[in-house]
Amino acid sequence: MDVEAAEPVATCTVGYARGVKIRRLLAYSAIYILWGGSFLGIREVVAVVPPFFAAGFRFFFAGLILLLYAKFAARKSGESYSITREQWLSCLLIGLIMFTFEYACLFWAELHISSGIASVISATIPVWIFAGEVFLLRTQRITAKSLTGIALGFLGVVVLTWQSTRGSAGSVTAMLVALLGTFFWSGGTLLSRRLSLPASRVVSAGTQMAIGGALLFAVSAIAGEFPRLPAPQLVFSARIILSMSYLIVAASILAFTAYVWLLSHEPMGRVASYAYVNPVVALALGAWLASERLSLLQVLGSALVLAGVFATLTGKAAAPVKTA
């Protein structure tokens, strides 16, 4: 073999491997940090803009941007990303459950609870998904470690809720509403595995986001938020523009794109680690930028939830395949 001819090939291989490593690092940074920071972004926005309208604005425009990107990419590659009637109806159902219901709960809840606590409650989603995989889909089986994880996650939520009972009644209700939102997201995730969705993840997510955002605008109108929209000088303040831009571009588009790329290049269990990193980031940012402080019981409850999520994700075991 010609050594001189082999050297460029080896150099290209090393360069490609280095490029993939850098891209992997950036992708994990995106889902860890950008998604972790979204809870504080929500808190900042709902302090000025009514929650359902704010959530609708975020996802309607994030969805449109993703769909425009998919259309541009399809035109450039010559592929067609058409959606069948069945796929459109599936996106409608998932958009309603995972974006309209879940984020209506989360945005409203952050009117009354800190961004850090909201992130901890949202971190329980993998626990509820796993429970659904065990008891509904029968695709996972209970192990001692995963059962411990479910118990710890549930106990952590109980501790956080009990701590809230020592404060205002509104914070208790908000925590329960945020928890309800995690059930919607988990249920939608499980349901999506049984539905016919577009082959392109970008088209699928963009359609779901846009539909969910449009329905959130409808919820906002029904809730009477339009007459209560703040004055333009408040909506177009630098703080609100920055926070909403972050939620649309960083948290909804960049982090999602990174997540999709990681799913095709990394083990699912490793990618799912964002679930117990996001709360750490959110709690740190809340303390640093918004002066959010946790009581000792809240720290204990948060630690129990994170330990439960970690045990659940690392203790999964696939159910045995049934033979005829």
C-alpha contacts under 8 A as a table, 3 or more apart, distances in Angstrom:
res1	aa1	res2	aa2	distance
1	M	6	A	7.61
2	D	5	A	5.31
2	D	6	A	6.32
3	V	6	A	5.02
3	V	7	E	6.32
4	E	7	E	5.49
4	E	8	P	7.53
5	A	8	P	6.27
5	A	9	V	7.27
6	A	9	V	5.29
6	A	10	A	6.29
7	E	10	A	5.13
7	E	11	T	6.10
8	P	11	T	4.95
8	P	12	C	6.07
9	V	12	C	5.11
9	V	13	T	6.20
10	A	13	T	5.06
10	A	14	V	6.22
11	T	14	V	5.20
11	T	15	G	6.06
12	C	15	G	4.97
12	C	16	Y	6.00
13	T	16	Y	5.12
13	T	17	A	6.15
14	V	17	A	5.12
14	V	18	R	6.12
15	G	18	R	5.10
15	G	19	G	6.11
16	Y	19	G	4.98
16	Y	20	V	6.20
17	A	20	V	5.15
17	A	21	K	6.16
18	R	21	K	5.03
18	R	22	I	6.21
19	G	22	I	5.18
19	G	23	R	6.11
20	V	23	R	5.01
20	V	24	R	5.98
21	K	24	R	5.07
21	K	25	L	6.23
22	I	25	L	5.07
22	I	26	L	6.22
23	R	26	L	5.07
23	R	27	A	6.01
24	R	27	A	5.04
24	R	28	Y	6.20
24	R	262	L	7.22
25	L	28	Y	5.34
25	L	29	S	6.13
26	L	29	S	4.99
26	L	30	A	6.14
27	A	30	A	5.06
27	A	31	I	6.51
27	A	255	A	7.48
27	A	258	A	4.70
27	A	259	Y	6.93
27	A	261	W	7.68
27	A	262	L	6.91
28	Y	31	I	5.34
28	Y	32	Y	5.93
28	Y	258	A	7.38
28	Y	259	Y	7.94
28	Y	262	L	7.86
28	Y	271	V	7.85
29	S	32	Y	5.14
29	S	33	I	5.67
29	S	34	L	7.50
30	A	33	I	5.47
30	A	34	L	5.08
30	A	35	W	7.08
30	A	254	L	7.16
30	A	255	A	5.10
30	A	258	A	6.57
31	I	34	L	5.72
31	I	35	W	5.33
31	I	36	G	7.50
31	I	255	A	5.15
31	I	256	F	7.52
31	I	258	A	6.86
31	I	259	Y	6.48
31	I	274	Y	6.32
31	I	278	N	7.99
32	Y	35	W	5.94
32	Y	36	G	5.88
32	Y	274	Y	5.38
32	Y	277	V	5.99
32	Y	278	N	5.54
32	Y	281	V	7.49
33	I	36	G	4.90
33	I	37	G	5.97
33	I	278	N	6.82
33	I	281	V	6.38
34	L	37	G	5.18
34	L	38	S	6.38
34	L	250	A	6.07
34	L	251	A	5.36
34	L	255	A	6.28
35	W	38	S	5.17
35	W	39	F	7.70
35	W	251	A	5.31
35	W	255	A	6.65
35	W	278	N	6.43
36	G	39	F	6.53
36	G	119	S	7.59
36	G	277	V	7.50
36	G	278	N	4.08
36	G	279	P	6.28
36	G	280	V	7.66
36	G	281	V	5.19
36	G	282	A	4.94
37	G	40	L	5.65
37	G	41	G	6.49
37	G	251	A	7.88
37	G	278	N	7.76
37	G	281	V	6.73
37	G	282	A	5.55
37	G	285	L	6.98
38	S	41	G	4.85
38	S	42	I	6.16
38	S	246	Y	7.57
38	S	247	L	6.04
38	S	251	A	6.01
38	S	282	A	7.85
39	F	42	I	5.14
39	F	43	R	6.30
39	F	115	S	5.06
39	F	116	G	7.23
39	F	118	A	7.07
39	F	119	S	6.35
39	F	282	A	6.48
40	L	43	R	4.95
40	L	44	E	6.21
40	L	115	S	5.21
40	L	116	G	7.71
40	L	282	A	6.84
40	L	285	L	7.29
40	L	286	G	6.37
41	G	44	E	5.19
41	G	45	V	6.32
41	G	243	S	5.07
41	G	244	M	7.08
41	G	246	Y	7.11
41	G	247	L	6.49
42	I	45	V	5.18
42	I	46	V	6.15
42	I	107	F	6.55
42	I	110	E	7.26
42	I	115	S	7.75
42	I	243	S	7.46
42	I	244	M	7.96
42	I	247	L	7.51
43	R	46	V	5.49
43	R	47	A	6.29
43	R	107	F	7.73
43	R	110	E	5.69
43	R	111	L	6.97
43	R	114	S	7.45
43	R	115	S	6.07
44	E	47	A	5.44
44	E	48	V	7.41
44	E	239	R	7.87
44	E	240	I	7.09
44	E	243	S	6.68
45	V	48	V	5.73
45	V	49	V	5.84
45	V	54	A	7.05
45	V	240	I	5.82
45	V	243	S	6.40
45	V	244	M	6.79
46	V	49	V	4.90
46	V	50	P	5.80
46	V	51	P	5.27
46	V	54	A	6.90
46	V	107	F	6.93
46	V	108	W	7.82
46	V	110	E	7.33
46	V	111	L	6.37
47	A	50	P	7.89
47	A	111	L	6.80
48	V	230	P	6.90
48	V	234	L	7.29
48	V	235	V	7.29
48	V	240	I	7.87
49	V	53	F	7.20
49	V	54	A	6.03
49	V	229	L	6.43
49	V	230	P	6.49
49	V	235	V	7.13
50	P	53	F	5.65
50	P	54	A	6.11
50	P	225	E	6.26
50	P	228	R	7.48
50	P	229	L	6.68
51	P	54	A	5.07
51	P	55	A	6.13
51	P	104	A	7.18
51	P	107	F	5.20
51	P	108	W	5.34
51	P	111	L	7.86
52	F	55	A	5.16
52	F	56	G	6.07
52	F	104	A	5.69
52	F	107	F	6.92
52	F	108	W	7.17
52	F	216	L	5.83
52	F	217	F	6.80
52	F	219	V	6.64
52	F	220	S	5.03
52	F	225	E	7.82
53	F	56	G	5.03
53	F	57	F	6.10
53	F	216	L	6.66
53	F	217	F	5.63
53	F	220	S	5.31
53	F	225	E	7.14
53	F	226	F	7.94
54	A	57	F	5.17
54	A	58	R	6.26
54	A	107	F	7.89
55	A	58	R	5.16
55	A	59	F	6.37
55	A	103	Y	6.53
55	A	104	A	6.82
55	A	107	F	6.62
55	A	213	G	6.85
55	A	216	L	6.76
56	G	59	F	5.51
56	G	60	F	5.77
56	G	100	T	7.95
56	G	212	G	7.24
56	G	213	G	3.98
56	G	214	A	6.20
56	G	215	L	7.31
56	G	216	L	4.65
56	G	217	F	5.21
57	F	60	F	5.42
57	F	61	F	6.17
57	F	213	G	6.40
57	F	217	F	7.59
58	R	61	F	5.88
58	R	62	A	6.07
58	R	213	G	7.09
58	R	244	M	6.87
58	R	247	L	6.60
58	R	248	I	5.48
59	F	62	A	4.89
59	F	63	G	5.74
59	F	99	F	7.82
59	F	209	M	5.07
59	F	210	A	5.90
59	F	212	G	6.83
59	F	213	G	4.71
59	F	248	I	7.11
59	F	252	S	7.68
60	F	63	G	5.26
60	F	64	L	6.29
60	F	209	M	6.03
60	F	210	A	4.17
60	F	211	I	6.97
60	F	212	G	7.04
60	F	213	G	4.12
60	F	214	A	5.95
61	F	64	L	4.97
61	F	65	I	6.15
61	F	210	A	6.83
61	F	213	G	7.81
61	F	248	I	7.27
62	A	65	I	5.21
62	A	66	L	6.29
62	A	206	G	7.22
62	A	209	M	6.91
62	A	210	A	7.16
62	A	248	I	5.31
62	A	249	V	7.13
62	A	252	S	6.34
62	A	253	I	6.61
63	G	66	L	5.15
63	G	67	L	6.19
63	G	205	A	7.15
63	G	206	G	4.01
63	G	207	T	6.11
63	G	208	Q	7.23
63	G	209	M	4.68
63	G	210	A	4.34
63	G	213	G	7.99
64	L	67	L	5.11
64	L	68	L	6.10
64	L	206	G	6.46
64	L	207	T	7.83
64	L	210	A	6.08
65	I	68	L	5.13
65	I	69	Y	6.13
65	I	206	G	7.59
66	L	69	Y	5.05
66	L	70	A	6.15
66	L	202	V	6.35
66	L	203	V	7.05
66	L	205	A	7.82
66	L	206	G	5.04
66	L	253	I	7.11
67	L	70	A	4.97
67	L	71	K	6.12
67	L	202	V	7.18
67	L	203	V	5.80
67	L	206	G	5.32
67	L	207	T	6.99
68	L	71	K	5.06
68	L	72	F	6.17
69	Y	72	F	5.10
69	Y	73	A	6.07
70	A	73	A	5.05
70	A	74	A	5.98
70	A	81	Y	7.78
70	A	202	V	6.49
70	A	203	V	6.19
71	K	74	A	5.06
71	K	75	R	6.15
71	K	81	Y	7.53
72	F	75	R	5.17
72	F	76	K	6.17
73	A	76	K	5.06
73	A	77	S	6.11
74	A	77	S	5.15
74	A	78	G	5.59
74	A	79	E	4.88
74	A	80	S	5.93
74	A	81	Y	6.76
75	R	78	G	5.09
75	R	79	E	6.66
75	R	80	S	7.77
76	K	79	E	7.97
81	Y	198	P	7.75
81	Y	199	A	8.00
81	Y	200	S	7.12
81	Y	203	V	7.31
83	I	87	Q	5.98
83	I	88	W	6.23
83	I	198	P	6.21
84	T	87	Q	5.14
84	T	88	W	6.14
85	R	88	W	5.05
85	R	89	L	6.23
86	E	89	L	5.20
86	E	90	S	6.22
86	E	196	S	6.77
87	Q	90	S	4.95
87	Q	91	C	6.17
87	Q	195	L	7.82
87	Q	196	S	5.35
87	Q	197	L	4.79
87	Q	198	P	6.07
88	W	91	C	5.08
88	W	92	L	6.17
88	W	197	L	7.62
89	L	92	L	4.89
89	L	93	L	6.28
90	S	93	L	5.16
90	S	94	I	6.18
90	S	192	S	7.89
90	S	195	L	6.16
90	S	196	S	6.46
90	S	197	L	6.31
91	C	94	I	5.11
91	C	95	G	5.70
91	C	197	L	6.75
91	C	204	S	6.84
91	C	207	T	6.40
91	C	208	Q	5.12
91	C	211	I	7.78
92	L	95	G	5.10
92	L	96	L	6.12
92	L	208	Q	6.42
92	L	211	I	6.28
92	L	212	G	7.68
93	L	96	L	5.17
93	L	97	I	6.32
94	I	97	I	5.14
94	I	98	M	5.64
94	I	99	F	7.56
94	I	188	G	5.86
94	I	191	L	7.92
94	I	192	S	6.88
94	I	208	Q	6.45
95	G	98	M	5.48
95	G	99	F	5.18
95	G	100	T	6.42
95	G	207	T	7.78
95	G	208	Q	4.26
95	G	209	M	6.12
95	G	210	A	7.88
95	G	211	I	5.72
95	G	212	G	4.51
96	L	99	F	5.86
96	L	100	T	4.83
96	L	101	F	6.20
96	L	208	Q	7.94
96	L	211	I	7.34
96	L	212	G	5.39
96	L	215	L	7.17
97	I	100	T	5.98
97	I	101	F	5.17
97	I	102	E	6.56
97	I	184	F	5.82
97	I	185	W	6.81
97	I	187	G	7.96
97	I	188	G	5.85
98	M	101	F	6.15
98	M	102	E	5.32
98	M	103	Y	7.45
98	M	184	F	6.01
98	M	185	W	4.74
98	M	188	G	5.57
98	M	189	T	7.73
98	M	212	G	7.77
99	F	102	E	5.42
99	F	103	Y	5.42
99	F	104	A	7.66
99	F	185	W	7.84
99	F	208	Q	7.47
99	F	209	M	6.51
99	F	212	G	4.95
99	F	213	G	7.19
100	T	103	Y	5.73
100	T	104	A	5.78
100	T	212	G	4.77
100	T	213	G	6.68
100	T	215	L	6.25
100	T	216	L	5.43
101	F	104	A	5.26
101	F	105	C	6.33
101	F	181	G	6.66
101	F	184	F	6.64
102	E	105	C	5.30
102	E	106	L	6.33
102	E	180	L	7.66
102	E	181	G	4.16
102	E	182	T	6.59
102	E	183	F	7.99
102	E	184	F	5.56
102	E	185	W	5.90
103	Y	106	L	4.78
103	Y	107	F	5.76
103	Y	181	G	6.91
104	A	107	F	5.51
104	A	108	W	6.05
104	A	181	G	7.87
104	A	216	L	7.17
105	C	108	W	5.36
105	C	109	A	5.95
105	C	177	V	5.61
105	C	178	A	5.46
105	C	180	L	7.22
105	C	181	G	5.28
106	L	109	A	5.06
106	L	110	E	6.27
106	L	118	A	7.46
106	L	177	V	7.39
106	L	178	A	5.16
106	L	181	G	6.40
107	F	110	E	5.37
107	F	111	L	7.11
108	W	111	L	5.58
108	W	112	H	7.78
108	W	174	A	7.49
109	A	112	H	5.67
109	A	113	I	6.29
109	A	118	A	7.70
109	A	174	A	4.47
109	A	175	M	6.63
109	A	177	V	6.35
109	A	178	A	5.73
110	E	113	I	5.03
110	E	114	S	6.27
110	E	115	S	6.47
110	E	118	A	6.84
110	E	174	A	7.42
112	H	170	G	6.47
112	H	171	S	5.36
112	H	174	A	6.10
113	I	117	I	6.66
113	I	118	A	6.76
113	I	171	S	5.82
113	I	174	A	6.68
113	I	175	M	7.18
114	S	117	I	5.43
114	S	118	A	6.30
114	S	286	G	7.74
114	S	292	E	6.78
115	S	118	A	5.03
115	S	119	S	6.17
115	S	282	A	6.76
115	S	283	L	7.34
115	S	286	G	6.42
116	G	119	S	5.15
116	G	120	V	6.40
116	G	279	P	6.49
116	G	282	A	5.21
116	G	283	L	4.35
116	G	284	A	7.94
116	G	286	G	6.07
116	G	292	E	7.72
117	I	120	V	5.07
117	I	121	I	6.31
117	I	283	L	7.60
117	I	302	S	7.72
118	A	121	I	5.24
118	A	122	S	6.21
118	A	175	M	7.57
118	A	178	A	6.91
119	S	122	S	5.01
119	S	123	A	6.15
119	S	278	N	7.02
119	S	279	P	5.03
119	S	282	A	6.44
119	S	283	L	7.80
120	V	123	A	5.02
120	V	124	T	7.14
120	V	279	P	5.29
120	V	302	S	6.09
120	V	305	V	6.96
120	V	306	L	7.57
121	I	124	T	5.70
121	I	157	V	7.02
121	I	175	M	7.76
121	I	178	A	6.91
121	I	179	L	6.22
121	I	182	T	7.68
121	I	305	V	7.88
122	S	125	I	5.85
122	S	178	A	7.48
122	S	179	L	7.26
122	S	182	T	5.96
123	A	126	P	7.04
123	A	275	A	5.19
123	A	276	Y	6.33
123	A	278	N	7.64
123	A	279	P	6.87
123	A	305	V	7.42
123	A	306	L	7.31
123	A	309	V	7.16
124	T	127	V	5.29
124	T	128	W	6.61
124	T	153	G	6.48
124	T	182	T	7.25
124	T	275	A	7.86
124	T	305	V	6.77
124	T	309	V	6.42
125	I	128	W	5.27
125	I	129	I	6.15
125	I	182	T	5.56
125	I	183	F	7.29
125	I	185	W	7.34
125	I	186	S	5.94
125	I	275	A	7.95
126	P	129	I	4.97
126	P	130	F	6.01
126	P	186	S	7.54
126	P	275	A	7.27
126	P	309	V	6.65
126	P	312	T	7.61
126	P	313	L	7.30
127	V	130	F	5.17
127	V	131	A	6.27
127	V	149	G	7.43
127	V	150	I	5.92
127	V	153	G	7.11
127	V	308	G	7.60
127	V	309	V	6.04
127	V	312	T	6.22
127	V	313	L	7.86
128	W	131	A	4.97
128	W	132	G	6.23
128	W	182	T	7.96
128	W	183	F	6.98
128	W	186	S	6.17
129	I	132	G	5.05
129	I	133	E	6.20
129	I	186	S	5.14
129	I	187	G	7.28
129	I	189	T	7.49
129	I	190	L	6.93
130	F	133	E	4.93
130	F	134	V	6.26
130	F	140	Q	7.41
130	F	312	T	7.47
131	A	134	V	5.14
131	A	135	F	6.08
131	A	136	L	7.88
131	A	150	I	7.79
132	G	135	F	5.29
132	G	136	L	5.04
132	G	137	L	6.41
132	G	187	G	7.78
132	G	190	L	7.18
133	E	136	L	5.71
133	E	137	L	4.75
133	E	138	R	5.51
133	E	139	T	5.41
133	E	140	Q	5.51
133	E	190	L	7.56
134	V	137	L	6.25
134	V	138	R	4.80
134	V	139	T	6.16
134	V	140	Q	4.86
134	V	141	R	5.55
134	V	142	I	6.84
135	F	138	R	5.81
137	L	140	Q	7.88
137	L	190	L	7.96
138	R	141	R	7.19
138	R	319	A	6.86
139	T	318	A	6.08
139	T	319	A	5.21
140	Q	316	K	6.92
140	Q	317	A	5.78
140	Q	318	A	4.47
140	Q	319	A	4.57
141	R	316	K	7.36
141	R	317	A	5.74
141	R	318	A	6.01
141	R	319	A	5.04
142	I	146	S	6.21
142	I	147	L	6.19
142	I	316	K	7.44
142	I	317	A	7.19
143	T	146	S	5.21
143	T	147	L	6.00
143	T	315	G	6.50
143	T	316	K	7.01
143	T	317	A	6.95
144	A	147	L	5.20
144	A	148	T	6.14
144	A	315	G	7.70
145	K	148	T	5.08
145	K	149	G	6.23
145	K	311	A	5.87
145	K	312	T	6.76
145	K	314	T	7.83
145	K	315	G	5.00
145	K	316	K	8.00
146	S	149	G	4.83
146	S	150	I	6.32
146	S	311	A	5.73
146	S	312	T	4.29
146	S	313	L	7.34
146	S	314	T	7.49
146	S	315	G	4.63
146	S	316	K	6.07
147	L	150	I	5.18
147	L	151	A	6.28
147	L	312	T	7.27
148	T	151	A	5.09
148	T	152	L	6.07
148	T	308	G	7.01
148	T	311	A	6.93
148	T	312	T	7.53
149	G	152	L	5.12
149	G	153	G	6.05
149	G	307	A	6.94
149	G	308	G	3.80
149	G	309	V	6.03
149	G	310	F	7.08
149	G	311	A	4.60
149	G	312	T	4.58
150	I	153	G	5.18
150	I	154	F	6.15
150	I	308	G	5.96
150	I	309	V	7.60
150	I	312	T	6.48
151	A	154	F	5.21
151	A	155	L	6.05
151	A	308	G	7.06
152	L	155	L	5.01
152	L	156	G	5.99
152	L	304	L	5.52
152	L	305	V	6.18
152	L	307	A	6.82
152	L	308	G	4.61
153	G	156	G	5.10
153	G	157	V	6.41
153	G	304	L	6.10
153	G	305	V	4.29
153	G	306	L	7.26
153	G	307	A	7.32
153	G	308	G	4.45
153	G	309	V	6.48
154	F	157	V	5.25
154	F	158	V	6.31
154	F	305	V	7.34
155	L	158	V	4.99
155	L	159	V	6.20
155	L	301	G	7.54
155	L	304	L	6.96
155	L	305	V	7.54
156	G	159	V	5.15
156	G	160	L	6.25
156	G	300	L	7.48
156	G	301	G	4.25
156	G	302	S	6.26
156	G	303	A	7.36
156	G	304	L	4.69
156	G	305	V	4.78
157	V	160	L	5.10
157	V	161	T	6.06
157	V	301	G	6.47
157	V	302	S	7.99
157	V	305	V	6.82
158	V	161	T	5.11
158	V	162	W	5.96
158	V	301	G	7.70
159	V	162	W	5.07
159	V	163	Q	6.09
159	V	297	L	6.95
159	V	298	Q	7.31
159	V	300	L	7.66
159	V	301	G	5.14
160	L	163	Q	5.14
160	L	164	S	6.35
160	L	297	L	7.11
160	L	298	Q	5.59
160	L	301	G	5.21
160	L	302	S	7.39
161	T	164	S	5.01
161	T	165	T	6.50
161	T	172	V	6.19
161	T	175	M	6.76
161	T	176	L	7.84
162	W	165	T	5.19
162	W	166	R	7.19
163	Q	166	R	5.64
163	Q	167	G	7.49
163	Q	297	L	6.42
163	Q	298	Q	6.77
164	S	167	G	5.24
164	S	168	S	7.06
164	S	169	A	7.80
164	S	171	S	6.11
164	S	172	V	5.40
165	T	168	S	6.71
165	T	169	A	6.58
165	T	171	S	7.79
165	T	172	V	5.99
167	G	171	S	7.12
168	S	171	S	5.55
168	S	172	V	7.02
169	A	172	V	5.26
169	A	173	T	6.41
170	G	173	T	5.15
170	G	174	A	6.04
171	S	174	A	4.91
171	S	175	M	6.12
172	V	175	M	5.20
172	V	176	L	6.34
173	T	176	L	5.15
173	T	177	V	6.12
174	A	177	V	4.99
174	A	178	A	6.07
175	M	178	A	5.04
175	M	179	L	6.12
176	L	179	L	4.95
176	L	180	L	6.12
177	V	180	L	4.93
177	V	181	G	6.30
178	A	181	G	5.02
178	A	182	T	6.66
179	L	182	T	5.17
179	L	183	F	6.71
180	L	183	F	5.17
180	L	184	F	6.55
181	G	184	F	5.07
181	G	185	W	6.37
182	T	185	W	5.10
182	T	186	S	6.04
183	F	186	S	5.07
183	F	187	G	5.90
184	F	187	G	5.15
184	F	188	G	6.01
185	W	188	G	5.09
185	W	189	T	6.12
186	S	189	T	5.08
186	S	190	L	6.33
187	G	190	L	5.19
187	G	191	L	6.04
188	G	191	L	4.95
188	G	192	S	5.95
189	T	192	S	5.23
189	T	193	R	6.95
190	L	193	R	5.63
190	L	194	R	7.52
191	L	194	R	5.52
191	L	195	L	6.70
192	S	195	L	5.14
192	S	196	S	7.81
192	S	197	L	7.72
197	L	204	S	6.44
198	P	201	R	6.97
198	P	203	V	6.61
198	P	204	S	5.30
199	A	203	V	7.93
199	A	204	S	7.44
200	S	203	V	5.27
200	S	204	S	6.13
201	R	204	S	4.98
201	R	205	A	5.94
201	R	260	V	7.29
202	V	205	A	5.26
202	V	206	G	5.82
202	V	257	T	7.83
203	V	206	G	5.10
203	V	207	T	5.98
204	S	207	T	5.34
204	S	208	Q	6.21
205	A	208	Q	5.06
205	A	209	M	5.96
206	G	209	M	5.15
206	G	210	A	6.04
207	T	210	A	5.23
207	T	211	I	6.08
208	Q	211	I	5.23
208	Q	212	G	5.90
209	M	212	G	5.02
209	M	213	G	5.89
210	A	213	G	5.07
210	A	214	A	6.14
211	I	214	A	5.13
211	I	215	L	6.20
212	G	215	L	5.16
212	G	216	L	6.12
213	G	216	L	4.95
213	G	217	F	6.36
214	A	217	F	5.14
214	A	218	A	6.58
215	L	218	A	4.92
215	L	219	V	6.30
216	L	219	V	4.89
216	L	220	S	6.06
217	F	220	S	4.90
217	F	221	A	6.25
218	A	221	A	5.09
218	A	222	I	6.25
219	V	222	I	5.08
219	V	223	A	6.04
220	S	223	A	5.09
220	S	224	G	6.33
220	S	225	E	5.33
220	S	226	F	6.96
221	A	224	G	5.15
221	A	225	E	5.85
221	A	226	F	6.01
222	I	225	E	7.68
224	G	227	P	6.53
224	G	228	R	7.34
225	E	228	R	5.06
225	E	229	L	6.33
226	F	229	L	5.37
230	P	234	L	6.26
230	P	235	V	6.35
231	A	234	L	5.49
231	A	235	V	6.46
232	P	235	V	4.99
232	P	236	F	5.81
233	Q	236	F	5.36
233	Q	237	S	6.02
234	L	237	S	5.20
234	L	240	I	7.75
235	V	240	I	6.19
235	V	241	I	7.42
236	F	240	I	6.46
236	F	241	I	5.98
237	S	240	I	5.51
237	S	241	I	6.21
238	A	241	I	5.21
238	A	242	L	5.93
239	R	242	L	5.25
239	R	243	S	6.13
240	I	243	S	5.05
240	I	244	M	5.99
241	I	244	M	5.32
241	I	245	S	5.90
242	L	245	S	5.17
242	L	246	Y	6.07
243	S	246	Y	5.09
243	S	247	L	6.33
244	M	247	L	5.01
244	M	248	I	6.17
245	S	248	I	5.18
245	S	249	V	5.75
245	S	250	A	7.47
246	Y	249	V	5.44
246	Y	250	A	4.96
246	Y	251	A	6.32
247	L	250	A	5.87
247	L	251	A	4.86
247	L	252	S	6.05
248	I	251	A	6.06
248	I	252	S	5.08
248	I	253	I	6.46
249	V	252	S	5.83
249	V	253	I	5.08
249	V	254	L	6.14
250	A	253	I	5.84
250	A	254	L	4.97
250	A	255	A	6.08
251	A	254	L	6.30
251	A	255	A	5.29
251	A	256	F	7.16
252	S	255	A	6.12
252	S	256	F	5.80
253	I	256	F	5.20
253	I	257	T	6.03
254	L	257	T	5.18
254	L	258	A	6.23
255	A	258	A	5.06
255	A	259	Y	6.09
256	F	259	Y	4.90
256	F	260	V	6.21
257	T	260	V	5.19
257	T	261	W	6.29
258	A	261	W	5.13
258	A	262	L	6.16
259	Y	262	L	5.12
259	Y	263	L	6.25
259	Y	271	V	7.68
260	V	263	L	5.22
260	V	264	S	6.83
261	W	264	S	5.51
261	W	265	H	6.53
262	L	265	H	5.01
262	L	266	E	5.36
262	L	271	V	6.69
263	L	266	E	5.70
263	L	267	P	7.05
263	L	268	M	6.33
263	L	271	V	6.91
266	E	270	R	6.87
266	E	271	V	6.65
267	P	270	R	5.43
267	P	271	V	6.44
268	M	271	V	5.05
268	M	272	A	6.03
269	G	272	A	5.15
269	G	273	S	6.76
269	G	313	L	6.42
269	G	314	T	7.22
270	R	273	S	5.39
271	V	274	Y	6.50
272	A	275	A	5.93
272	A	313	L	7.51
273	S	276	Y	5.84
273	S	277	V	6.52
273	S	310	F	7.79
273	S	313	L	7.91
274	Y	277	V	4.92
274	Y	278	N	5.65
275	A	278	N	5.79
275	A	279	P	7.43
275	A	309	V	7.29
276	Y	279	P	6.10
276	Y	280	V	7.14
276	Y	306	L	5.52
276	Y	309	V	6.54
276	Y	310	F	6.74
277	V	280	V	5.32
277	V	281	V	6.43
278	N	281	V	5.17
278	N	282	A	6.03
279	P	282	A	4.87
279	P	283	L	5.85
280	V	283	L	5.24
280	V	284	A	6.14
281	V	284	A	5.17
281	V	285	L	6.10
282	A	285	L	5.18
282	A	286	G	5.93
283	L	286	G	5.09
283	L	287	A	6.17
283	L	292	E	7.96
284	A	287	A	5.25
284	A	288	W	6.07
285	L	288	W	4.99
285	L	289	L	5.66
285	L	290	A	7.36
286	G	289	L	5.55
286	G	290	A	4.97
286	G	291	S	6.25
286	G	292	E	5.23
286	G	293	R	7.98
287	A	290	A	5.78
287	A	291	S	4.63
287	A	292	E	4.52
287	A	293	R	6.00
288	W	291	S	5.93
288	W	292	E	7.69
294	L	297	L	7.94
294	L	298	Q	5.64
294	L	299	V	6.15
295	S	298	Q	5.12
295	S	299	V	6.27
296	L	299	V	5.11
296	L	300	L	6.27
297	L	300	L	4.94
297	L	301	G	6.07
298	Q	301	G	4.97
298	Q	302	S	5.98
299	V	302	S	5.12
299	V	303	A	6.09
300	L	303	A	5.12
300	L	304	L	6.23
301	G	304	L	5.13
301	G	305	V	6.30
302	S	305	V	5.16
302	S	306	L	6.24
303	A	306	L	5.20
303	A	307	A	6.04
304	L	307	A	5.09
304	L	308	G	6.01
305	V	308	G	5.00
305	V	309	V	6.19
306	L	309	V	5.12
306	L	310	F	6.15
307	A	310	F	5.13
307	A	311	A	6.11
308	G	311	A	5.16
308	G	312	T	6.03
309	V	312	T	5.10
309	V	313	L	6.11
310	F	313	L	5.34
310	F	314	T	6.11
311	A	314	T	5.29
311	A	315	G	5.67
312	T	315	G	5.18
312	T	316	K	6.32
313	L	316	K	5.89
